[in-house]
């Protein structure tokens, strides 16, 4: 089986660099174009299961990519709860917490890396039971932790995987070893 991980298209906050966890904002026009570019690529595949975060930016990406029919809302795919840091940029956070990093430090009033790790571990356990390919539509930081856990790294390993909006990643296996086949593949200009 292969796991296709799709990060939602661009939003106003992804453009400004604001941490967008549980704030439910829509895609920009460019974000919708990015999502639509996924459609011909994903149309070539057959998915036994499609999971999507409950937040509208992921659901809209899933719909524009043509996989919303039969998609299942998966609460464990919601983005990191940034607590007090919701809506802030890294520069704003570093002004009061120099050296802060979400993957190591978590967020005050939000979630810790271990909590995100447990959520994505549940998603991974679910998809590994499926016979056939699976697609998930989610968010940057939760997907970065998911890939880290897929290859048996701790949640903090997510800091090593950069992920742009509107991109496609494919996880799979090298023999029986979880592996990364494609990471952060852009869908065109």
GROMACS elastic network, one bead per residue, 0.5 to 0.9 nm:
[ bonds ]
;  ai    aj funct       b0    kb
    1   127     6  0.88712   500
    1   128     6  0.77645   500
    1   130     6  0.78553   500
    1   131     6  0.67141   500
    1   132     6  0.50955   500
    1   134     6  0.75314   500
    1   171     6  0.87787   500
    1   172     6  0.64205   500
    1   173     6  0.79241   500
    2   132     6  0.72784   500
    2   134     6  0.63904   500
    2   135     6  0.84280   500
    2   170     6  0.65944   500
    2   171     6  0.56828   500
    2   173     6  0.77365   500
    2   181     6  0.89687   500
    3   127     6  0.77094   500
    3   128     6  0.89080   500
    3   133     6  0.59411   500
    3   135     6  0.58174   500
    3   136     6  0.74883   500
    3   169     6  0.81258   500
    3   170     6  0.55985   500
    3   172     6  0.62390   500
    4   133     6  0.75669   500
    4   134     6  0.60987   500
    4   136     6  0.61887   500
    4   137     6  0.85044   500
    4   168     6  0.69297   500
    4   169     6  0.57157   500
    4   171     6  0.64147   500
    4   172     6  0.88115   500
    5   134     6  0.85561   500
    5   135     6  0.59620   500
    5   136     6  0.50165   500
    5   137     6  0.61903   500
    5   138     6  0.74898   500
    5   143     6  0.72230   500
    5   147     6  0.89639   500
    5   167     6  0.83639   500
    5   168     6  0.58915   500
    5   170     6  0.60894   500
    5   171     6  0.76571   500
    5   183     6  0.89658   500
    6    38     6  0.88584   500
    6    58     6  0.86701   500
    6    61     6  0.85706   500
    6    62     6  0.85283   500
    6   135     6  0.74133   500
    6   136     6  0.60709   500
    6   138     6  0.63491   500
    6   139     6  0.79717   500
    6   143     6  0.83785   500
    6   165     6  0.86734   500
    6   166     6  0.69677   500
    6   167     6  0.58462   500
    6   169     6  0.63026   500
    6   170     6  0.86868   500
    6   184     6  0.89504   500
    7    58     6  0.73740   500
    7    61     6  0.82493   500
    7   136     6  0.84793   500
    7   137     6  0.59264   500
    7   138     6  0.52591   500
    7   139     6  0.51434   500
    7   140     6  0.61113   500
    7   143     6  0.75134   500
    7   163     6  0.77771   500
    7   164     6  0.74383   500
    7   165     6  0.56440   500
    7   166     6  0.53819   500
    7   167     6  0.55747   500
    7   168     6  0.67433   500
    7   169     6  0.84391   500
    7   184     6  0.88833   500
    8    11     6  0.86056   500
    8    27     6  0.81325   500
    8    31     6  0.76704   500
    8    34     6  0.85484   500
    8    35     6  0.70857   500
    8    57     6  0.60023   500
    8    59     6  0.82473   500
    8    60     6  0.80415   500
    8    61     6  0.54411   500
    8    62     6  0.79534   500
    8   137     6  0.65874   500
    8   138     6  0.61087   500
    8   139     6  0.61169   500
    8   140     6  0.80873   500
    8   165     6  0.57902   500
    8   166     6  0.51797   500
    8   167     6  0.75501   500
    9    27     6  0.62316   500
    9    28     6  0.78144   500
    9    30     6  0.76254   500
    9    32     6  0.62848   500
    9    33     6  0.79619   500
    9    34     6  0.56991   500
    9    35     6  0.56311   500
    9    57     6  0.71579   500
    9    58     6  0.77798   500
    9    60     6  0.87285   500
    9    61     6  0.63023   500
    9   164     6  0.86829   500
    9   167     6  0.77468   500
   10    13     6  0.81687   500
   10    14     6  0.60354   500
   10    15     6  0.69214   500
   10    26     6  0.87877   500
   10    27     6  0.57189   500
   10    28     6  0.59676   500
   10    29     6  0.83037   500
   10    30     6  0.65333   500
   10    32     6  0.76222   500
   10    34     6  0.75994   500
   10    35     6  0.88194   500
   10    57     6  0.84815   500
   10   164     6  0.86506   500
   10   165     6  0.53560   500
   10   166     6  0.66065   500
   11    14     6  0.51312   500
   11    15     6  0.63191   500
   11    16     6  0.87499   500
   11    25     6  0.71928   500
   11    26     6  0.63251   500
   11    28     6  0.50839   500
   11    29     6  0.86731   500
   11    30     6  0.83934   500
   11    31     6  0.63000   500
   11    57     6  0.77157   500
   11   165     6  0.85051   500
   12    15     6  0.51843   500
   12    16     6  0.63785   500
   12    17     6  0.86652   500
   12    18     6  0.86418   500
   12    25     6  0.81769   500
   12    26     6  0.81564   500
   12    27     6  0.73668   500
   12    28     6  0.63823   500
   13    17     6  0.58395   500
   13    19     6  0.71356   500
   13    20     6  0.65297   500
   13    25     6  0.83605   500
   13    87     6  0.75999   500
   14    17     6  0.50325   500
   14    18     6  0.61574   500
   14    19     6  0.75689   500
   14    20     6  0.73997   500
   14   165     6  0.78078   500
   15    18     6  0.77958   500
   16    89     6  0.77121   500
   17    20     6  0.86663   500
   17    87     6  0.87729   500
   17    88     6  0.79930   500
   17    89     6  0.54923   500
   17    90     6  0.74921   500
   18    85     6  0.89802   500
   18    86     6  0.76067   500
   18    90     6  0.74549   500
   19    82     6  0.71000   500
   19    85     6  0.70023   500
   19    86     6  0.54931   500
   19    87     6  0.50063   500
   19    88     6  0.56410   500
   19    89     6  0.61021   500
   19    90     6  0.78613   500
   20    23     6  0.59708   500
   20    24     6  0.81324   500
   20    25     6  0.83654   500
   20    79     6  0.76747   500
   20    80     6  0.82835   500
   20    81     6  0.84695   500
   20    82     6  0.76674   500
   20    86     6  0.61084   500
   20    87     6  0.58585   500
   20    88     6  0.83584   500
   21    24     6  0.80025   500
   21    78     6  0.77189   500
   21    80     6  0.52434   500
   21    81     6  0.50939   500
   21    82     6  0.57700   500
   21    83     6  0.83589   500
   21    86     6  0.63719   500
   21    87     6  0.80700   500
   21   139     6  0.86118   500
   22    25     6  0.89110   500
   22    55     6  0.76254   500
   22    78     6  0.74094   500
   22    79     6  0.64865   500
   22    80     6  0.73972   500
   22    81     6  0.59726   500
   22    82     6  0.77603   500
   22    83     6  0.88603   500
   22    86     6  0.78492   500
   23    55     6  0.82942   500
   23    86     6  0.77248   500
   23    87     6  0.80585   500
   24    55     6  0.57358   500
   24    56     6  0.61826   500
   24    57     6  0.72657   500
   25    55     6  0.79346   500
   25    56     6  0.67031   500
   25    57     6  0.63687   500
   26    31     6  0.88409   500
   26    55     6  0.89293   500
   26    56     6  0.62019   500
   26    57     6  0.51589   500
   26    58     6  0.89469   500
   26    60     6  0.79752   500
   27    30     6  0.76752   500
   27    31     6  0.50876   500
   27    32     6  0.60931   500
   27    56     6  0.82699   500
   27    57     6  0.56150   500
   27    58     6  0.88179   500
   27    60     6  0.76388   500
   27    61     6  0.81465   500
   28    32     6  0.63116   500
   28    33     6  0.86696   500
   29    32     6  0.51386   500
   29    33     6  0.63975   500
   29    34     6  0.87647   500
   30    34     6  0.61950   500
   30    35     6  0.86243   500
   31    34     6  0.50677   500
   31    35     6  0.62587   500
   31    36     6  0.86808   500
   31    57     6  0.88992   500
   31    61     6  0.81466   500
   31   165     6  0.77724   500
   31   166     6  0.69223   500
   32    35     6  0.50412   500
   32    36     6  0.61720   500
   32    37     6  0.87217   500
   32    60     6  0.79353   500
   32    61     6  0.69681   500
   32    64     6  0.71097   500
   32   166     6  0.87809   500
   33    36     6  0.50660   500
   33    37     6  0.63434   500
   33    64     6  0.85885   500
   33   166     6  0.88623   500
   34    37     6  0.52476   500
   34    38     6  0.69912   500
   34    61     6  0.84074   500
   34   165     6  0.80723   500
   34   166     6  0.52487   500
   34   167     6  0.80466   500
   34   186     6  0.88206   500
   34   187     6  0.67715   500
   34   188     6  0.79992   500
   34   189     6  0.84967   500
   35    38     6  0.54422   500
   35    39     6  0.73369   500
   35    60     6  0.81518   500
   35    61     6  0.50637   500
   35    62     6  0.75564   500
   35    63     6  0.84608   500
   35    64     6  0.56701   500
   35    65     6  0.55742   500
   35   166     6  0.58708   500
   35   167     6  0.85110   500
   35   187     6  0.85092   500
   36    39     6  0.54609   500
   36    40     6  0.82414   500
   36    61     6  0.76909   500
   36    63     6  0.87913   500
   36    64     6  0.51405   500
   36    65     6  0.52589   500
   36    66     6  0.81030   500
   37    40     6  0.67573   500
   37    41     6  0.76982   500
   37    64     6  0.85923   500
   37    65     6  0.72138   500
   37   166     6  0.85594   500
   37   187     6  0.58561   500
   37   188     6  0.73376   500
   38    41     6  0.54716   500
   38    42     6  0.60565   500
   38    43     6  0.84042   500
   38    61     6  0.87817   500
   38    64     6  0.80584   500
   38    65     6  0.52118   500
   38    66     6  0.83218   500
   38   166     6  0.79807   500
   38   167     6  0.81909   500
   38   168     6  0.79576   500
   38   187     6  0.64135   500
   39    42     6  0.52928   500
   39    43     6  0.58237   500
   39    44     6  0.88205   500
   39    64     6  0.70400   500
   39    66     6  0.56496   500
   39    67     6  0.81927   500
   40    43     6  0.50398   500
   40    44     6  0.67479   500
   40    65     6  0.79779   500
   40    66     6  0.87374   500
   41    44     6  0.57238   500
   41    45     6  0.75493   500
   41    65     6  0.88279   500
   41   187     6  0.87345   500
   42    45     6  0.53860   500
   42    46     6  0.80820   500
   42    65     6  0.71976   500
   42    66     6  0.78435   500
   42    67     6  0.80859   500
   43    46     6  0.75639   500
   43    65     6  0.83824   500
   43    66     6  0.74655   500
   43    67     6  0.84224   500
   45   133     6  0.82557   500
   46   132     6  0.80503   500
   46   133     6  0.68962   500
   46   134     6  0.85539   500
   47    50     6  0.66727   500
   47    67     6  0.89701   500
   47   132     6  0.65553   500
   47   134     6  0.53295   500
   47   135     6  0.67020   500
   48   130     6  0.70899   500
   48   131     6  0.69285   500
   48   132     6  0.52792   500
   48   133     6  0.56549   500
   48   134     6  0.58836   500
   48   135     6  0.84837   500
   49    70     6  0.81390   500
   49    71     6  0.72304   500
   49    72     6  0.79090   500
   49   127     6  0.80475   500
   49   130     6  0.75350   500
   49   132     6  0.79590   500
   49   133     6  0.70557   500
   49   135     6  0.65216   500
   49   136     6  0.85300   500
   50    62     6  0.89268   500
   50    67     6  0.72378   500
   50    68     6  0.79788   500
   50    69     6  0.89637   500
   50    70     6  0.72475   500
   50    72     6  0.61614   500
   50    73     6  0.86946   500
   50   133     6  0.88820   500
   50   134     6  0.57320   500
   50   136     6  0.58229   500
   50   137     6  0.79903   500
   51    71     6  0.56505   500
   51    73     6  0.58559   500
   51    74     6  0.58324   500
   51    77     6  0.82304   500
   51   134     6  0.77230   500
   51   135     6  0.62345   500
   51   137     6  0.64172   500
   51   138     6  0.86313   500
   52    55     6  0.83520   500
   52    58     6  0.64892   500
   52    59     6  0.62547   500
   52    62     6  0.72461   500
   52    68     6  0.87358   500
   52    71     6  0.66619   500
   52    72     6  0.60849   500
   52    74     6  0.55986   500
   52    75     6  0.81558   500
   52    77     6  0.68261   500
   52    78     6  0.84903   500
   52   135     6  0.82809   500
   52   136     6  0.55390   500
   52   138     6  0.61954   500
   53    56     6  0.80236   500
   53    57     6  0.86350   500
   53    58     6  0.58555   500
   53    59     6  0.66854   500
   53    72     6  0.86261   500
   53    73     6  0.57956   500
   53    74     6  0.54008   500
   53    75     6  0.59539   500
   53    76     6  0.73543   500
   53    79     6  0.78972   500
   53   136     6  0.80122   500
   53   137     6  0.62698   500
   53   138     6  0.53285   500
   53   139     6  0.80329   500
   54    57     6  0.87089   500
   54    58     6  0.72381   500
   54    59     6  0.66783   500
   54    73     6  0.55830   500
   54    74     6  0.65785   500
   54    75     6  0.60864   500
   54    77     6  0.76784   500
   54    78     6  0.64101   500
   54   138     6  0.87571   500
   55    58     6  0.57480   500
   55    59     6  0.63286   500
   55    60     6  0.87137   500
   55    75     6  0.89996   500
   55    78     6  0.67150   500
   55    79     6  0.83583   500
   55   138     6  0.83957   500
   56    60     6  0.57532   500
   56    61     6  0.82898   500
   57    60     6  0.53155   500
   57    61     6  0.62265   500
   57    62     6  0.87061   500
   57   138     6  0.84324   500
   57   139     6  0.87177   500
   58    61     6  0.50792   500
   58    62     6  0.61827   500
   58    63     6  0.86733   500
   58    78     6  0.89386   500
   58   137     6  0.55967   500
   58   138     6  0.54248   500
   58   139     6  0.71923   500
   59    62     6  0.50511   500
   59    63     6  0.62292   500
   59    64     6  0.86891   500
   59    68     6  0.75937   500
   59    73     6  0.84888   500
   59   137     6  0.73556   500
   59   138     6  0.84444   500
   60    63     6  0.50188   500
   60    64     6  0.60890   500
   60    65     6  0.83983   500
   60    68     6  0.85304   500
   61    64     6  0.51880   500
   61    65     6  0.59724   500
   61    66     6  0.86017   500
   61    67     6  0.89681   500
   61    68     6  0.88909   500
   61   137     6  0.73981   500
   61   166     6  0.80985   500
   62    65     6  0.51156   500
   62    66     6  0.63899   500
   62    67     6  0.55036   500
   62    68     6  0.54887   500
   62    71     6  0.81792   500
   62   136     6  0.86477   500
   62   137     6  0.62999   500
   63    66     6  0.51374   500
   63    67     6  0.57564   500
   63    69     6  0.79455   500
   64    67     6  0.76984   500
   64    68     6  0.80381   500
   65    68     6  0.78761   500
   66    69     6  0.76985   500
   67    70     6  0.75646   500
   67    71     6  0.66675   500
   67   135     6  0.87234   500
   68    72     6  0.84170   500
   69    72     6  0.89889   500
   73    77     6  0.85466   500
   74    77     6  0.57141   500
   74    78     6  0.76631   500
   74   123     6  0.82694   500
   75    78     6  0.56319   500
   75   119     6  0.88674   500
   76    79     6  0.84380   500
   76   116     6  0.84305   500
   76   118     6  0.89940   500
   76   119     6  0.52046   500
   76   120     6  0.66273   500
   76   122     6  0.75865   500
   76   123     6  0.68144   500
   77    80     6  0.88363   500
   77   119     6  0.75099   500
   77   120     6  0.72004   500
   77   123     6  0.76509   500
   77   136     6  0.82032   500
   77   137     6  0.79278   500
   77   138     6  0.58493   500
   77   139     6  0.76560   500
   77   142     6  0.67862   500
   77   143     6  0.81082   500
   78    81     6  0.83303   500
   78   138     6  0.67352   500
   78   139     6  0.72277   500
   78   142     6  0.73416   500
   79    82     6  0.86826   500
   79   116     6  0.88844   500
   79   138     6  0.71778   500
   79   139     6  0.55715   500
   79   140     6  0.75405   500
   79   141     6  0.66918   500
   79   142     6  0.55033   500
   79   143     6  0.85170   500
   80    83     6  0.89041   500
   80   106     6  0.88810   500
   80   107     6  0.88892   500
   80   110     6  0.78412   500
   80   111     6  0.66131   500
   80   112     6  0.87330   500
   80   113     6  0.88784   500
   80   116     6  0.68935   500
   80   139     6  0.84999   500
   80   141     6  0.65974   500
   80   142     6  0.61203   500
   81    85     6  0.88011   500
   81    86     6  0.75796   500
   81   106     6  0.89283   500
   81   107     6  0.75065   500
   81   109     6  0.83651   500
   81   111     6  0.54088   500
   81   112     6  0.87374   500
   82    85     6  0.51076   500
   82    87     6  0.83635   500
   82   102     6  0.84389   500
   82   106     6  0.76230   500
   82   107     6  0.52000   500
   82   108     6  0.74074   500
   82   109     6  0.74005   500
   82   111     6  0.65946   500
   83    86     6  0.56220   500
   83   107     6  0.58572   500
   83   108     6  0.57920   500
   83   111     6  0.72485   500
   84    87     6  0.86094   500
   84    88     6  0.85590   500
   84   107     6  0.69264   500
   84   108     6  0.58132   500
   84   109     6  0.57454   500
   84   110     6  0.69709   500
   85    88     6  0.54096   500
   85    89     6  0.80985   500
   85    90     6  0.89014   500
   85    92     6  0.89195   500
   85    93     6  0.69709   500
   85   107     6  0.65993   500
   85   108     6  0.74231   500
   85   109     6  0.84926   500
   85   110     6  0.82326   500
   86    89     6  0.86592   500
   86   107     6  0.89149   500
   86   110     6  0.88212   500
   88    91     6  0.80997   500
   88    92     6  0.60481   500
   88    93     6  0.66274   500
   89    92     6  0.52376   500
   89    93     6  0.63980   500
   89    94     6  0.86663   500
   90    93     6  0.50456   500
   90    94     6  0.59638   500
   90    95     6  0.85799   500
   90   100     6  0.83702   500
   90   101     6  0.87022   500
   91    94     6  0.50912   500
   91    95     6  0.62644   500
   92    95     6  0.53231   500
   92    96     6  0.73721   500
   92    97     6  0.88273   500
   93    96     6  0.57403   500
   93    97     6  0.58326   500
   93    98     6  0.75721   500
   93   100     6  0.74814   500
   94    99     6  0.63861   500
   94   100     6  0.63071   500
   95    98     6  0.62071   500
   97   100     6  0.56495   500
  100   104     6  0.78971   500
  100   105     6  0.65041   500
  100   106     6  0.86812   500
  101   104     6  0.55385   500
  101   105     6  0.56543   500
  101   106     6  0.72718   500
  101   107     6  0.89273   500
  101   159     6  0.84571   500
  102   105     6  0.51918   500
  102   107     6  0.65195   500
  102   112     6  0.81718   500
  102   113     6  0.75295   500
  102   141     6  0.87643   500
  102   156     6  0.85056   500
  102   159     6  0.83925   500
  103   106     6  0.61079   500
  103   112     6  0.81375   500
  103   113     6  0.57993   500
  103   141     6  0.84168   500
  103   145     6  0.82354   500
  103   155     6  0.68018   500
  103   157     6  0.75329   500
  103   158     6  0.66237   500
  103   159     6  0.60334   500
  104   112     6  0.82024   500
  104   113     6  0.66029   500
  104   155     6  0.83507   500
  104   156     6  0.56105   500
  104   159     6  0.85197   500
  105   108     6  0.87138   500
  105   112     6  0.68856   500
  105   113     6  0.72392   500
  106   110     6  0.72356   500
  106   111     6  0.57750   500
  106   113     6  0.55654   500
  106   114     6  0.87363   500
  107   111     6  0.57341   500
  107   112     6  0.63989   500
  107   113     6  0.88434   500
  108   111     6  0.74649   500
  108   112     6  0.84341   500
  111   114     6  0.81631   500
  111   115     6  0.61598   500
  111   116     6  0.70348   500
  112   115     6  0.53425   500
  112   116     6  0.67176   500
  112   117     6  0.87581   500
  113   116     6  0.52357   500
  113   117     6  0.61125   500
  113   118     6  0.87453   500
  113   145     6  0.84178   500
  113   154     6  0.87942   500
  113   155     6  0.58104   500
  113   156     6  0.67162   500
  114   118     6  0.62200   500
  114   119     6  0.87027   500
  114   154     6  0.84211   500
  114   155     6  0.65964   500
  114   156     6  0.86773   500
  115   118     6  0.51759   500
  115   119     6  0.63933   500
  115   120     6  0.88449   500
  116   119     6  0.50531   500
  116   120     6  0.62593   500
  116   121     6  0.84579   500
  116   142     6  0.69798   500
  116   145     6  0.72355   500
  116   146     6  0.86578   500
  116   155     6  0.72865   500
  117   120     6  0.53368   500
  117   121     6  0.59927   500
  117   122     6  0.87014   500
  117   142     6  0.86695   500
  117   145     6  0.65959   500
  117   146     6  0.74739   500
  117   148     6  0.89772   500
  117   149     6  0.70680   500
  117   154     6  0.75182   500
  117   155     6  0.53138   500
  117   156     6  0.88765   500
  118   121     6  0.50239   500
  118   122     6  0.63964   500
  118   123     6  0.88731   500
  118   155     6  0.89880   500
  119   122     6  0.53364   500
  119   123     6  0.66146   500
  119   124     6  0.88745   500
  119   142     6  0.89165   500
  119   146     6  0.88643   500
  120   124     6  0.60640   500
  120   125     6  0.84895   500
  120   142     6  0.74659   500
  120   143     6  0.82845   500
  120   145     6  0.71897   500
  120   146     6  0.53944   500
  120   147     6  0.90000   500
  120   149     6  0.74026   500
  120   150     6  0.88096   500
  121   124     6  0.50209   500
  121   125     6  0.60924   500
  121   126     6  0.85480   500
  121   146     6  0.75101   500
  121   149     6  0.68764   500
  121   150     6  0.81504   500
  122   125     6  0.51076   500
  122   126     6  0.61895   500
  122   127     6  0.87515   500
  123   126     6  0.50776   500
  123   127     6  0.62410   500
  123   128     6  0.86032   500
  123   146     6  0.83877   500
  124   127     6  0.52276   500
  124   128     6  0.60560   500
  124   129     6  0.87652   500
  124   146     6  0.77046   500
  124   149     6  0.82795   500
  124   150     6  0.70669   500
  125   128     6  0.53225   500
  125   129     6  0.66668   500
  126   129     6  0.55679   500
  126   130     6  0.71615   500
  127   130     6  0.53236   500
  127   131     6  0.85812   500
  127   133     6  0.85778   500
  127   134     6  0.66884   500
  128   131     6  0.78653   500
  130   133     6  0.76097   500
  130   134     6  0.76689   500
  131   134     6  0.88196   500
  137   143     6  0.89828   500
  138   142     6  0.72575   500
  138   143     6  0.66785   500
  139   142     6  0.57301   500
  139   143     6  0.59217   500
  139   144     6  0.84908   500
  139   165     6  0.83106   500
  140   143     6  0.53808   500
  140   144     6  0.61628   500
  140   145     6  0.88300   500
  140   162     6  0.83166   500
  140   163     6  0.59852   500
  140   164     6  0.73020   500
  140   165     6  0.74312   500
  141   145     6  0.63346   500
  141   146     6  0.85504   500
  141   158     6  0.73757   500
  141   159     6  0.85331   500
  141   163     6  0.82366   500
  142   145     6  0.51886   500
  142   146     6  0.61261   500
  142   147     6  0.88378   500
  142   158     6  0.84619   500
  143   147     6  0.62275   500
  143   148     6  0.85162   500
  143   158     6  0.81152   500
  143   163     6  0.83497   500
  144   147     6  0.53823   500
  144   148     6  0.63462   500
  144   149     6  0.87987   500
  144   155     6  0.83705   500
  144   157     6  0.80223   500
  144   159     6  0.71864   500
  144   160     6  0.81343   500
  144   161     6  0.59315   500
  144   162     6  0.74526   500
  144   163     6  0.72888   500
  145   149     6  0.61714   500
  145   150     6  0.84760   500
  145   153     6  0.88565   500
  145   154     6  0.80502   500
  145   155     6  0.51244   500
  145   156     6  0.72554   500
  145   157     6  0.69406   500
  145   159     6  0.80656   500
  145   161     6  0.86911   500
  146   149     6  0.52031   500
  146   150     6  0.59864   500
  146   151     6  0.88007   500
  146   155     6  0.78025   500
  146   158     6  0.76646   500
  147   151     6  0.64564   500
  147   152     6  0.86853   500
  147   153     6  0.84676   500
  147   155     6  0.89613   500
  147   157     6  0.86074   500
  147   158     6  0.70833   500
  147   161     6  0.80894   500
  147   171     6  0.76637   500
  147   179     6  0.89255   500
  147   180     6  0.78360   500
  148   151     6  0.55677   500
  148   152     6  0.64156   500
  148   154     6  0.64070   500
  148   155     6  0.61037   500
  148   156     6  0.77949   500
  148   157     6  0.53636   500
  148   158     6  0.53332   500
  148   159     6  0.88379   500
  148   160     6  0.85693   500
  148   161     6  0.81522   500
  149   153     6  0.51903   500
  149   154     6  0.60796   500
  149   155     6  0.63193   500
  149   157     6  0.80595   500
  149   158     6  0.83927   500
  150   153     6  0.74827   500
  150   171     6  0.79278   500
  150   172     6  0.89409   500
  150   178     6  0.62504   500
  150   179     6  0.75013   500
  150   180     6  0.85910   500
  151   177     6  0.79663   500
  151   178     6  0.53511   500
  151   179     6  0.60284   500
  151   180     6  0.78223   500
  152   178     6  0.80075   500
  153   156     6  0.77599   500
  153   157     6  0.57908   500
  153   158     6  0.83871   500
  154   157     6  0.55250   500
  154   158     6  0.79783   500
  155   158     6  0.58640   500
  155   159     6  0.84981   500
  156   159     6  0.61141   500
  156   160     6  0.84151   500
  157   160     6  0.57911   500
  157   161     6  0.77575   500
  158   161     6  0.55689   500
  158   162     6  0.82030   500
  159   162     6  0.72872   500
  161   183     6  0.82966   500
  161   184     6  0.85616   500
  162   183     6  0.87830   500
  162   184     6  0.73483   500
  163   167     6  0.73834   500
  163   183     6  0.79420   500
  163   184     6  0.54480   500
  163   185     6  0.88995   500
  164   167     6  0.60575   500
  164   184     6  0.64754   500
  164   185     6  0.86589   500
  164   186     6  0.79696   500
  165   184     6  0.87569   500
  165   186     6  0.86020   500
  166   184     6  0.88741   500
  166   185     6  0.88471   500
  166   186     6  0.70923   500
  166   187     6  0.71357   500
  167   183     6  0.83666   500
  167   184     6  0.54391   500
  167   185     6  0.53723   500
  167   186     6  0.50093   500
  167   187     6  0.62749   500
  168   182     6  0.76291   500
  168   183     6  0.68450   500
  168   184     6  0.57360   500
  168   185     6  0.51473   500
  168   186     6  0.67819   500
  168   187     6  0.75604   500
  169   180     6  0.80954   500
  169   181     6  0.76083   500
  169   182     6  0.50073   500
  169   184     6  0.55757   500
  169   185     6  0.62917   500
  170   180     6  0.64511   500
  170   181     6  0.53974   500
  170   183     6  0.65125   500
  170   184     6  0.89576   500
  171   178     6  0.75139   500
  171   179     6  0.59886   500
  171   181     6  0.54225   500
  171   182     6  0.68479   500
  171   183     6  0.82351   500
  172   177     6  0.83920   500
  172   178     6  0.58669   500
  172   179     6  0.53198   500
  172   180     6  0.60838   500
  172   181     6  0.63294   500
  173   176     6  0.57471   500
  173   177     6  0.51961   500
  173   180     6  0.75005   500
  173   181     6  0.81397   500
  174   177     6  0.51075   500
  174   178     6  0.63574   500
  174   179     6  0.59182   500
  174   180     6  0.87037   500
  175   178     6  0.82151   500
  180   183     6  0.69482   500
  182   185     6  0.66956   500
  185   188     6  0.89722   500
  186   189     6  0.81163   500
